Amino acid sequence: MPGNPHPVQCHEAQSYSLWLKNGNYTKWQELVNLSGEPPTSLGSALLVLGCPQVPVQTSIALYLINRLKKSGFVPVVAGNKAANTLLVIADPDRHYLGEVMDLDRAVTMITEKKRDFDRCFVFIHNDAGISYAATMGAISKAKIYTLVYGEHYEDLVKNIDFPCTIIAAKAVHNPLPLKKAIDEVTPWAA
């Protein structure tokens, strides 16, 4: 759209730009790119985050958001309050982070067909993560990727019995093994 953007923050961490067109301001929604340039989107990606008990979750989420954005995807984070708060505090100027929403709200919106995504990345370090991944596989049209990590990641992988791409590594404090596993799969290019 022509004209100068005037960014306005709103709830749910979305950004709107108001564009002056024919003497009137028109609202144009941007979910990720806060610089005033429209994003070129190849699709949308949902990152499902549970309890941030295992330290690598936050850094891997930010890494994956960055890779997805660079590849043209619009990443959206859905997590519990603690997981979302860690990300917002880690990226206060929203260089990487775009839209953030409550996990239960995301599940409801997908179930009610009000929203869906092209890809879904579910972070798994316990049985609850497996349940969320199975739920996403049942309610969403998204291609499901499970990111399995933690001390007992191999046991968790054995319990995944639904269609998905499994990315797994023993990563608790050091995110590099999981980053390497993600890089080998290149889910942003598939």
Backbone torsions as a table, in degrees:
resi	resn	phi	psi	omega
1	MET	NA	142.6	-180.0
2	PRO	-75.5	162.0	177.0
3	GLY	101.9	178.3	-179.5
4	ASN	-96.1	134.0	178.6
5	PRO	-77.5	148.4	175.0
6	HIS	-126.2	94.2	-175.7
7	PRO	-64.0	139.3	177.0
8	VAL	-132.3	122.6	177.6
9	GLN	-79.6	143.5	175.8
10	CYS	-131.9	177.1	179.0
11	HIS	-64.1	165.8	-178.4
12	GLU	65.7	19.8	172.1
13	ALA	59.7	27.7	174.9
14	GLN	-92.0	161.6	176.7
15	SER	-122.0	138.8	174.6
16	TYR	-121.5	143.1	172.0
17	SER	-113.9	137.1	176.5
18	LEU	-100.7	125.6	-177.1
19	TRP	-110.5	131.8	177.5
20	LEU	-80.2	116.3	-177.9
21	LYS	-138.5	121.1	-179.7
22	ASN	53.6	39.1	177.8
23	GLY	80.8	-3.0	-179.5
24	ASN	-119.9	149.1	174.8
25	TYR	-85.4	132.2	177.8
26	THR	-114.8	133.8	-179.9
27	LYS	-83.4	128.5	177.8
28	TRP	-126.3	122.3	-172.6
29	GLN	-90.0	132.5	171.7
30	GLU	-123.3	129.9	179.6
31	LEU	-93.1	-25.1	-173.6
32	VAL	-124.5	-53.9	-169.0
33	ASN	-81.5	105.3	-177.8
34	LEU	-89.8	7.9	-175.6
35	SER	-85.2	-6.6	-177.5
36	GLY	99.8	-9.1	178.2
37	GLU	-93.4	137.1	178.5
38	PRO	-68.1	139.9	178.3
39	PRO	-73.8	147.0	172.5
40	THR	-101.0	107.3	-169.6
41	SER	-102.2	130.8	170.7
42	LEU	-91.1	-13.3	-178.4
43	GLY	159.1	-174.8	-178.9
44	SER	-115.8	151.0	-179.5
45	ALA	-135.5	128.4	177.0
46	LEU	-100.6	129.5	173.9
47	LEU	-106.6	117.6	-177.6
48	VAL	-100.1	115.1	-176.9
49	LEU	-115.3	132.3	175.5
50	GLY	-100.3	-155.3	180.0
51	CYS	-55.5	129.0	-177.6
52	PRO	-82.6	42.1	-178.2
53	GLN	-63.7	-35.6	179.9
54	VAL	-94.5	123.7	-171.5
55	PRO	-56.9	-28.9	-173.6
56	VAL	-71.4	-15.8	-173.8
57	GLN	-56.8	-47.2	-175.6
58	THR	-65.5	-46.5	-178.4
59	SER	-67.5	-38.8	178.6
60	ILE	-68.3	-37.1	177.2
61	ALA	-61.5	-46.9	178.6
62	LEU	-63.4	-39.6	177.9
63	TYR	-61.7	-47.2	-178.6
64	LEU	-65.9	-39.8	176.0
65	ILE	-57.9	-46.1	179.7
66	ASN	-60.3	-47.5	-179.2
67	ARG	-64.4	-41.0	179.0
68	LEU	-64.3	-44.8	179.0
69	LYS	-61.2	-44.1	179.6
70	LYS	-63.3	-25.1	179.3
71	SER	-91.6	1.9	175.7
72	GLY	95.7	10.1	177.4
73	PHE	-92.2	151.9	174.0
74	VAL	-100.7	102.8	-179.2
75	PRO	-83.6	141.0	176.9
76	VAL	-127.9	133.2	179.4
77	VAL	-101.5	132.2	172.9
78	ALA	-126.1	118.1	-178.1
79	GLY	-150.1	178.5	174.1
80	ASN	-78.4	173.7	-173.2
81	LYS	-59.6	-42.5	-178.3
82	ALA	-64.7	-46.0	-179.6
83	ALA	-63.1	-44.6	179.8
84	ASN	-64.4	-41.6	-179.4
85	THR	-63.8	-41.2	177.3
86	LEU	-59.0	-41.7	179.8
87	LEU	-68.6	-42.9	-179.0
88	VAL	-64.8	-39.5	178.1
89	ILE	-70.3	-35.5	179.9
90	ALA	-70.6	-24.8	-177.9
91	ASP	-134.0	65.4	-173.4
92	PRO	-64.6	-27.5	179.4
93	ASP	-91.9	4.3	176.1
94	ARG	57.7	45.0	174.1
95	HIS	-68.4	-34.4	-179.3
96	TYR	-112.9	-46.4	-172.8
97	LEU	-73.3	134.0	175.8
98	GLY	-113.1	-117.9	-178.0
99	GLU	-73.5	137.4	178.1
100	VAL	-130.6	133.6	178.3
101	MET	-141.8	163.9	176.7
102	ASP	-67.2	139.2	-177.0
103	LEU	-61.7	-44.7	179.9
104	ASP	-63.8	-35.0	176.6
105	ARG	-65.2	-41.3	178.9
106	ALA	-62.3	-45.2	179.0
107	VAL	-60.0	-43.4	179.2
108	THR	-62.5	-45.0	-178.9
109	MET	-63.3	-39.7	179.0
110	ILE	-69.1	-43.6	179.8
111	THR	-60.3	-40.4	-179.0
112	GLU	-83.4	6.1	178.4
113	LYS	61.3	27.8	177.0
114	LYS	-87.5	-17.8	-179.0
115	ARG	-160.4	150.0	173.1
116	ASP	-154.2	174.5	-173.4
117	PHE	-135.4	162.0	178.5
118	ASP	-84.9	-33.6	178.6
119	ARG	-135.1	149.5	179.5
120	CYS	-137.1	124.2	-179.6
121	PHE	-111.4	113.1	-178.3
122	VAL	-105.5	121.9	179.4
123	PHE	-83.9	123.7	-173.0
124	ILE	-127.1	121.7	171.4
125	HIS	-134.8	5.7	176.1
126	ASN	-157.2	179.3	-177.2
127	ASP	-64.1	-31.3	178.4
128	ALA	-61.4	-37.5	177.2
129	GLY	-62.5	-38.3	176.9
130	ILE	-63.9	-41.0	178.7
131	SER	-62.4	-42.4	178.0
132	TYR	-64.5	-40.5	179.2
133	ALA	-64.1	-43.1	177.9
134	ALA	-63.1	-40.0	178.0
135	THR	-62.9	-46.4	179.3
136	MET	-61.6	-38.7	177.4
137	GLY	-63.5	-31.2	-178.8
138	ALA	-82.1	-32.2	-172.9
139	ILE	-103.7	-16.6	-173.0
140	SER	-113.2	151.6	174.2
141	LYS	-84.3	-4.0	-175.0
142	ALA	-64.3	149.9	168.8
143	LYS	-74.1	126.5	-173.5
144	ILE	-95.3	130.2	172.0
145	TYR	-119.1	128.5	175.3
146	THR	-105.0	127.0	176.6
147	LEU	-103.3	102.5	-173.8
148	VAL	-104.8	127.8	-174.9
149	TYR	-151.0	175.8	179.6
150	GLY	112.1	179.2	-177.0
151	GLU	-62.4	-38.5	-174.7
152	HIS	-114.6	42.0	-175.6
153	TYR	-62.2	-33.4	-178.7
154	GLU	-63.7	-39.3	177.2
155	ASP	-64.3	-38.8	179.2
156	LEU	-65.9	-42.6	179.2
157	VAL	-57.7	-39.5	-179.8
158	LYS	-62.8	-23.6	-178.0
159	ASN	-90.9	-0.6	179.0
160	ILE	-88.2	110.8	-175.4
161	ASP	-125.0	35.7	179.5
162	PHE	-134.6	159.9	-177.2
163	PRO	-65.1	123.8	176.5
164	CYS	-172.0	166.8	171.9
165	THR	-97.5	119.7	-177.4
166	ILE	-94.2	125.7	173.5
167	ILE	-118.4	115.6	-171.9
168	ALA	-137.1	147.2	176.4
169	ALA	-164.4	152.7	174.6
170	LYS	-79.2	94.4	-178.8
171	ALA	-134.0	117.6	178.6
172	VAL	-118.7	-64.0	178.9
173	HIS	-102.2	-28.1	-178.4
174	ASN	-103.0	114.4	-178.1
175	PRO	-76.6	-11.0	-172.8
176	LEU	-60.1	-40.0	177.7
177	PRO	-61.5	-38.7	178.9
178	LEU	-73.4	-38.4	175.7
179	LYS	-58.4	-44.7	179.4
180	LYS	-61.3	-43.1	179.2
181	ALA	-63.8	-39.2	177.3
182	ILE	-65.0	-45.7	-179.2
183	ASP	-61.1	-33.0	178.6
184	GLU	-68.5	-32.8	-179.3
185	VAL	-85.2	-27.4	-176.0
186	THR	42.9	63.1	-176.9
187	PRO	-64.7	-16.2	177.6
188	TRP	-79.1	-14.1	-178.7
189	ALA	-105.0	-11.2	-174.4
190	ALA	-71.8	NA	NA
